[in-house]
Amino acid sequence: MFSPDTINKFASTPTPFYYYDLELLKKTLDALKKESDKYGYIVHYAMKANANDEILSAIQKSGLGADCVSGNEVKKASDEKFEKIFFAGVGKSDEEINVALDRNITCFNCESLQEIEVIDELAKKKNKIASIAFRINPNVNANTHKYITTGLEENKFGINLWELEEVVKRTQQLKNIKIIGIHFHIGSQITDLSAFKTLCLRVNEIQSWFVSHHIPLEIINVGGGLGVDYHEPEKNSIPNFESFFLLFKNFLEILPNQKVHFEIGRAIVAQCGNLISKVLYIKKGVSTNFIILDAGMTELIRPALYQSYHKIENISPTANPKNDVQNQKYDVVGPICESSDCFGKSVMLPETKRGDLVAIRTTGAYGEVMASQYNLRDKVKAVY
Ligand code: LLP
C-alpha cells in the first residue's frame, strides 16, 4: 500500500489530512470508461462524493459529465467545464434554479410537480426552455443502510408511481418545459447487484407506459450507488465496473436513439482517498485501550453517522517492522466531545504508541466533503 517514501513524506506533513492517490483515481477512471464505452453509456460524476479541485479536474479531463445537487455544485461544474450537467435534488431554491438556467445545464432531474411548475415560471422569465427528467421513485429496496436508501415510497425522493400520470399530463401543458427523460436512484453503497436488476425491470415497465402515451424520452438515467469494498481496499481497489454495466446491458431495455446515463460518485473516488492521522494518546479503558487520534468525526463523519466500517492501519514503520503482528485490541477514537466520535471498536493492531501514524482507508468518497468545523476545528487539508 503506502511506499516507505510516501510514509516518510507523511511524517513531515502536519496531520490530520486526506491523502489522495491520483494514480489510482486515473486507473479507476480508465476502467470505468473502458466498461461504460462498450455499451455507449454516459457516466456523470456525482460531485457530492468529493468536490476537491484536483479530483474534479482529473475527472473532468476523463470526459465524464457532472451530477450536481446544489447551485454551487452547478457553478463549480460549469466553471470546471464539465460538458453535460444534471441538477438533481428534492429542494432546489429559486436562486439555484436560476443559476442552472443561466449556465444552460443539460437537464433538471425533477422530484415534484410543484418544482416543475417553479422551473417553468423561472424559465419563462428568462425566455428559456428548461429540459427536465422526472425523478421517479421506483419503490425498489437497495438493501443498504437506511440513511442511504432513497428509492422506497417512504423516502422523500422522487415522484411516486401512483402520481406519475397526473404529473406528466400537467407537465405537458407547461410551455417552458421540455420533457427529455426519466431518472432513478435507489441508494448508495449497494453491493448486492440484484437490486439493480430489480431496478432495470421496473424501469422497463415504466418505459412502456411512456411509449404507450407517445412520450419520447432521450435519457434513461439510472443513477448511481455502486458500492465499494471497505474491508479489502487493497484487493479490490477498483470496483467491478464490468459486471455492473453488463447487468444493465442484460436487463435494461432501451429504444433506438435513447442514451443510458449513470450518476456514479463513491465507486470513482472512495478508494483513492485515505485519512491520515497521528496518535495523540493511548488511554487505558476497562475492557479495551483507546487510541486517541488527532482526526475525529469533524474530518470523517461516516462512522458516527452511518456506523460505517473503514479499515484502520497503523502505518508507522516503527510500530511493527514486519507488519504482521496485530495482537492488540483498541477502540480508535477522535478528540471531539461526542461519544459517537469513534472510528472503530475492538480493532486489532500492532502495539501502538503516541506519535504513530494511522491511516483510515477508503475515505475518498463522502469524507472531505462532509467535514465540518465543529469545535472550531481547522479545515481539513489534502495532500496528493
Ligand atoms: N445520484 C443521486 C440522485 C444521489 O442521491 C446520489 C447519492 C448519487 C447519484 C451518487 O451515489 P453513489 O454512486 O455515490 O453511491 N453520505 C453518504 C452517501 C450519500 C449518498 C447520497 N446520494 C455516505 O457517506 O455513505
Boltz pocket constraint, residues with backbone or C-beta under 6 A from the ligand:
constraints:
  - pocket:
      binder: B
      contacts: [[A, 46], [A, 49], [A, 67], [A, 88], [A, 147], [A, 148], [A, 150], [A, 184], [A, 185], [A, 187], [A, 188], [A, 189], [A, 223], [A, 224], [A, 225], [A, 226], [A, 263], [A, 264], [A, 265], [A, 266], [A, 267], [A, 302], [A, 306], [A, 365], [A, 366]]
      max_distance: 6.0
